[in-house]
């Protein structure tokens, strides 16, 4: 990864293998007798059991035993962080494997887990896909290895993303994508428009700008990116899912009031022709960022450095701000970010758990993730570091953009849950809401169809949908 490029969220394939409840239960492994997380016992969802933490002697013994681990990740040059781990624990040898990004990795990972062989010890997994692996008992509960004691090192909403209904901790947060607004100061200033701070102001500005120049849109609402749309739902207060109960019941409310508010809002702007609906991360979209077709990009904390490379010729013209607000206190959603999770099938749970912990808590490692791989930090030690916050980016006119997104991160709602079949949820969004955006059709009605499709799919997978 180059110094000016922050990796965006993985593109989600339209169809990725989703394990049914029965198949997943049959295929998964608890990790055998070497897994001390069994000390948690059986608990009902929502009931956090007391879990015995391994002794320092047990951990030391394991870390001094010659061990080979495999780590699947798409982060470029993360071998440098792994080298720090191997320097501290010379008995542990880690093979770093780039198994693909996002859906590519998950397909291989699910295949290996189903086959019972070939899975890594540790894998990088995005927040939204954690439930699809925990639901199949594929991830190791990290509490016996000391994870619960490290909660205060991470942004609170990220910790809720890796914590299960049973109280288990199933991954360490690695990076995040709190959403904000990047805007062309020159374009807005020329049109006499102040950066909008509310969605009402945003709609007015969109109409004003497009009326003054039909070739310029205030923003582009991507018709192919369910991740960005979910981030906007998150900000609006939508609660699309509840965690799966022990009887397989899962709440599905993709068309709740907050979701419909988002759909009505953007559907209206699209129908009025004052925002673009180009698919993102395409040639047309890149050109739109570079040539002034889009005056803002509603993006995540990984966006600023990504944009500085994608639209290099516009340096100095952009600024960063929070998303416009609906009402009340500032609140944000999240788009992207990932974790380090340990597979339940690992034969070396202590060493694997400590690798995931080290990468995301060691001060030198977390600084490298933020300042060399340019991943926006989930670790508070970096996120609150004055040097990190004070970095001034020429591309943004010398603005301290890290400070802007650090402040935004503190406003992300902690109460947002993903489904155990998020691949299908995103695929169905493309076929319903995404299509309605392209065709300037009834987006609210498409949201209802999205809900119906996901409910039907959940039933075919053995879940009991509750609405």
Buried (B, 14 or more C-beta within 10 A) or exposed (E): BEEBBBBBBBBBBEEBBBBBBEBBEEBBBEBEEEBBBBBBEEBEBEEBBEBEBBEEEBBEEBBEEEBEBBBBBBBBEBEBBBEBBBEEBEEBBBEBBBBBBBBBBBBBBBEBBBEEEEBBBBBBBBBBBBBBBBBBBBBBBBBBBBBBEBEEBBBEBBBBBBBBBBBBBBBBBBBBBBBBBBBBBBBBEBBEBEBBBEBBBBBBBBBBBBEEEEEBBBBBBBBBBBBBBBBBBBBBBBBBBBBBBEEBBBBBBBBBEBBBBBBBBBBBBBEEBBBBBBBBBEEEBBEBBBEBBBBBBBBBBBBBBBBBEBBEEBBEBBBBBBBBBBEEEEBBBBBBBBBBBBBBBBBBBBBBBBBBBBBBBBEEBBBBBBBBBBBBBBBBBBBEBEEBBEBEBEBBBEBBBBBBBBBBBBBBBEEBBBBBBBBBBBBBBBBBBBBBBBEEBBBBBBBBBBBBBBBEBBEEBEBEBEE
